[in-house]
């Protein structure tokens, strides 16, 4: 496995708030920053994740890994209704489309607000490490959110490069992280199941009725 390079925060920044979507994505990001001596806390704000028990599973796995790494974990609200309101009218947009942009912007707006109010001078996210996400789309949303606060910056580091993507997979295997089968929101679950059914596979059964599937 390719060795990590030593990381440094840009522009003299010193206290980072890392938005995390889940432990499988954030594991490599967290280990890389710990190894480089970067001071950071993890911020979990993902009201898009559906249903609630999927949300709790992903959150608790992040909590456990933060405890193992001795990293502060900040648990934000699960304001699911606000998320559905935010993406109303975009229910049938494709992955990586405008619904995803709205979703990223909503999560990063809350991240940036918390950072500005609690003494963090830079934010970033584990979202961009996943090959299922559009890195430029994620980064654009982060830069936009941080730009609301004069002293705050979004760190545009590409966590996939330098072997980061492969290390992410290795860490997930090593830690036996829960292997997610869809992006997280109700509409990605719906679309994933449509593909699975069309290919003769069993749908993912979450045991709950949820928005967009009536």
Secondary structure, 3 states (H helix, E strand, C coil): CCCCCCCCCHHHCCCEEEECCCHHHHHHHHHHHHHCCCCEEEEECCCCCCCHHHHHHHHHHHHHHHHHHCCCEEECCCCHHHHHHHCCCCCCCCCCCHHHHHHHHHHHHHHHHHHHHCCCCEEEECHHHCCCCCHHHHHHHHHHHHCCCCCCEECCCCCCCCCHHHHHHHHHHHHCCCCCCCCCCHHHHHHHHHHHHHCCCCCCCCCCCCCCCC
